[in-house]
Amino acid sequence: MDQTPIQAPPCPQCGKPALHETRPFCSRRCADIDLGRWLKGVYRVPSEETPDPEAGGDDA
């Protein structure tokens, strides 16, 4: 596989040049770090919605 740097924005985790093979990251390690953060809920999409008090809970 080609492991040459590409002309793209730098790796969002460490800032090194991204590689074509692991774009947008510089390595599999940085990609795995990012995946772990998504799975732990570190990254969230902001929302204007408020929780529905009638939509289930521990009272049912």
C-alpha positions, 0 to 999 in steps of 0.5 A: 500500500502507498504510504506517501503523504498526500496534499490534504489537511493534517491529521486531526489527532496529531497534526502530522501529514495525512497518508493516503492509506489512512486518510484523513489520519496519519496512521492507524493509531490516530484513526483508532484513537478517534474511533475510541473517542466516538464510541465513548461519546466524547464527540457529540452533535449539538442539538436544540431538542429538549428531552421528552419527559413522557418518552419512557424512563425508570417510572414505567 
